[in-house]
Amino acid sequence: MVALQDWGDNAGNLVGYYYAPRERPTAAPLVVVLHGCSQDAAEIARLGGWNRLADRHGFVVLYPQQRLSNSLMRCFNWFTPEDVAKDSGEAQSIQQMVTTLTDRLSLDETSVYVTGMSAGGGMTSALLALYPETFQAGAIMSGMPYAAAADLTSALRAMEGKVQLSAEEWGSRVRRQNPGYTDSYPALAVFQGMQDDIVDPSNADELAKQWSSLHDFDLQTPIAVDILDDNANIKRTVFHDRFGDTALLRYDIDGLGHAIAVDPGSSPKQGGTTGKFAKDVDFYSSYWAAQFFRPDQLMQRCGCPATFFAVCRCRHRAEQSSRSLAGSKSRSGKR
């Protein structure tokens, strides 16, 4: 990985690293990966296996990293108002990293995604809420809804599952950050261990409420509920928005505590490494998060080519979709 230098005024006092495969398409996509507490960029890269996925599929990975001077546990401050407000603090620093790296490596600015675990999942919620025009989709692993807390005490309550609001209130907390925003919000995948004793599994319910408000779908009528790849421990629930596009994809993982799900091995669906916050449950969450970022998973009705990470957001983004689809077709022969 390479240290990212000279990328903004860095109001959040973060550091950043990135991994760029030698062989990648012109205008490659970007995936932002956020570590959890007691971790750093190198550790989440190792556990999640994102660099291997980047080599396989030709995208660039950005790893923002917390400083000890901000948090002795190296947690992203997802609960501090000044760090998760529009154009402020740590969230602004990450947005500046995205803008700088996209420009410096000539990446596809319409193909930017974000994922994070635990505190990184909480910051993922914040980035999707604050910068919906930047991120096409996100994947939250053992994380919390946006604006679930405003200080450390309320953060612990939220993690314990003691902050439960209506879908309307959760949605309004997001909308207040972008009062003039009328476009669609990013799609979201939620990965939650059912035995998580750090971030209570009910946080997945609250995330689902928040995104149901933003995308205007009914949580009582999922499009599909199934067992993934004959693994009885993985329940997948799919929700579409009113246009028929996948707005929320939820994975409830039985047998998993506060960790990312990995499945070490060499097959295409396998990867990751076990560790304190990574458990082998025969399910590779990074792979499935990356699959979620595919257009044939996100936007089934747009008519996009199924090349990995080609972007085609329909709904209100006709102009953007036209540009992105043309770019995807021009690059498809290189994949």
N, C-alpha and C positions, 0 to 999 in steps of 0.2 A: 504494500500500500504506500501511497505517496502523501506527504503532508500538503494540505491546501494552504497556500500563502496569499497574502494581500487580497482579501476577499470582502472588505467592508470595514465599517467602524466598529463592528463587533460589540454592540451594546450588551450582549449577554455573556461576554467573556468566555466563549467556547473555543475549542480547537476542532479542526476537521481533517479527515483523511479521505482519500478516494482510491478506488481500484478501477483501472481501465484496461480491458483486455486488448492485447495487441491486434487481434483480428476482431473488428466490429464494423457494423455498417456505417455508412455516412449518416450523420445526424442520428446517432444512437440514442436510445431511451436512457433515462436516469431513474435509479431506485435509491431512495434515502432510507438508511437502516439505523435505527436508534436503539442503543443498548439500554439495559436495565440498571438498577442500583448495584453497586459493587462490581460493575463491569466496565470495560472500555471498548474502544473500536475494534481492537485486535481480537478480543474475546468473543464479541457477538459475531464477528466475521467467521471465526473458527467454529463456534457452536452452530450457527445458522447455515454455514456452507454457502453463503451468498456469492463469494468470489468464483466458486466452481459453477454456480448457476450462470454467473455473468459470462464466464468463458464459453459455456455451452450455448448461450442464447444471444450473446453480443450486446449486452447493456453495460452501463457504467454504474458503479455503486459509490454512493457518498456516505461516509460515516462521521457524522458530528460526534464530538466527545465532550463530556462534562469535565470541568476542572475541579480539583479538590478544594480550591479556594471558594467555589460556589456551593459545594456540597461535600461534606466529609465522606458521605457514602456514594459519591459520584452519581447521585440521582438527578435526572433532569427535573427542574422545578415546575412541574405541570400544575401545581397548586398555588403558585405565587402570582397574584394578579399582574404585576408588572412584567412577568416573563411570558404570559400567555395572553396579552392584549395585542391588538393589531399594531404592527410596526413598533414593537417594544421588546426589550430584553432578549431572552434566549430564543424565542420563536422568530424574532426578527433576524437574529444572527444566522439561524438555519436557513431562513428564506434568502438571506444574502449569499450564503454558501451556494445554494441552488442556482441563483441568478449568475453568480460568477463562474461556476463550473460549467453551466450550460453554455455560456458565451465563450469561455476559454477553450472548450473541447468541441465546440460547434455541435452540441447535442440538440435533440428534438425537444423544444420547449413545450410542445403539446403532448409529450410522453413522459411525464414526471409522476412518480409514485412514491409512497412513503409507508414504512412499516416500523413497528417498535414493540418492545416487550416491557411490561410492567410500567415503570416510570417513563420509559421510552414509548410505551403504548399511550400513556396519558398525554405525552407531548405530541404523539401522532394525532390524537383527537384534536388538540389545539391547532396544529398546522392545517388540518382539513377544514376546521371551522374558520380560521383566520384568513386562509389563502385558497379558497375554493377555485379561484381562477388559475392557480398554479398546478394543483394536484388533480390528476385524473381519477385516482382511486387510492385507497389506503387499506392496510391490514393491521389490526390491533390484536396483540397477543397478551392476554391477562392485563388489560388496561381499563381505564375509567372513561366515562363521558366527559365531554368538554364542560368546564366550569362546574365540576362536581365539588370543588373545594376552593377556599380563598386563603387558607393558612394551613400550618402543619396539623393542628387539631382537627379541623374539618377534613383534611386529607385522610387522616387515619379513620375517621368515621366513614368516609366514602369507601375506602378500601375494605372496611368491615361490612359493607353492604347496608349501611344505615342512612344513606342519602337516596331516597326514592321520591321521584317527582313525576308529574304527568308528562306525557309526550309533548304537550303544548309548551310547558314551562322549559323543558329541555331544549326544544327547538328555538324558543325565544332567546335563550342564552347564547345561542350561536348567531342568530340573525342580528342581534344587537351589535355585533362586531362589524357587520357589513350592511348597514341600513339601506344602501342603495343597490345592493346586489340582487339581480333578478334572474340570473342564469341558474342552471342546475348545480347541485352540490355533488361532490365526488361520491362514487360508489364505495361501499365499505364491506370488508370481510372481518369477522370477529372470530378469534380462536380462544377458547376458554376451557381450562382444565376444571373438571367437576369436583376435584378434591383439592382445589387451591385454597390454602389456609392463610394466604397473605392478601390476595385480592379476591374477595368473595365472589363466587360465580354469579350472584345476582347483578353484578356490574354489567354482565353481558346483556341482561334484560334491560337495564337502563340505557345502555348504548343503543339497543334495538329501538327503544322508545324514541330516543333523540333522532335517529335516522329515519324513523317512520314519519316523524313530523316534518323533517326537511324534504323528504321525497313523497310525502302524502300517500302512504300505503297503509293497509290494515294489518296489524300484527296477528289478527285472528284468522287470516286467510292466506297462509303461505302458499306459494306456487307448488312447492315440493318439500317433502320431508323424507329423507332416506338414510340408509346405512352406506357409508362410503367404501367401495372396493371390498365388500364382504368383511370389513372390519367392524365387528359389533360394538366396539368402543367409540366409534366415530359417528355421531349423528349430525347430518348436514340439513340445514333448513334454508330455503331460498325464498326471497321476497322480491317481487317486481314492483316498479313504480307504475303510474297510470299509463305510461307509454309502452309498457311491456318490457322494459329494460331491467336487468338485475341491479337493484339498488342496495340490497343487503344480503350477504351470504354468511351464515352462522355455522360454526363448527363447535359442538359440545363434545369434549373429549373425556371419556370416562377413564379413570386410572391415572390421570395426570394431575399433579399438584401445581405449584407455582414454578412453571418451567415452560420452555418451548418444546414442542413435540418434534422428535427427530426419528429417523429410521436409517441408521448407518448401513451403507451398502453401495453397490456399484450400478444398480439398475437405474433407469431414467427417473423413476419416482422415489428413489432413495437418496439419502444424504444427511448431512449434519453430523455432529459429534456429541456424545453424552458428556455431561458435566453437572455441576451443582444446580444450574438452572436450565438443564436440557436433559430430557428423559426419552429413552427409546420406547415408543408405544406403537411401533410399526406404522407410523404416519409421519411424513416429512412435511411439517407445516410451511417451511420456506418454499418448497416446491409448489404447494397448493396456493400459497399467496401469490407466487409468480404466475401460476396458471390463471388466477383470478384477474390479473392485470391484462390478460389477453382480450382482444376485442370480441372474439367469438364467445367468450364467457360473459363479458360485460354488456355488449350491445348487440344482442342477437338479431335485432330487427333493422340494423343499419345497413346491412349488405356489405360489411367490410371484409377484406381478405383476412384469412386466419393466420397470417404470419405473426410470429411472436412479438408482442408489444406494439403492433401497428395500431394506431389510434383512429377511432372514428366515432366521435360522440355526436349522436343525432340530437333530438330535442330542439333546443334553442341555439345550437352551435353550428348552423348550416355552413357558415363561411369557414369556421375552423375545421369542420369535418372535411370540407372540400379540399383544403390545403393539405391536411394530414393524410387523407386517402390517396391523393396524388403522390405524396412523398412515399407512402408505404408501397405503392405499386412500383415506383422507380427503384426501390431498394430490394424488392422481393427476390430478385434474381441473385442477390449476393448472400442470401441466408443459407 
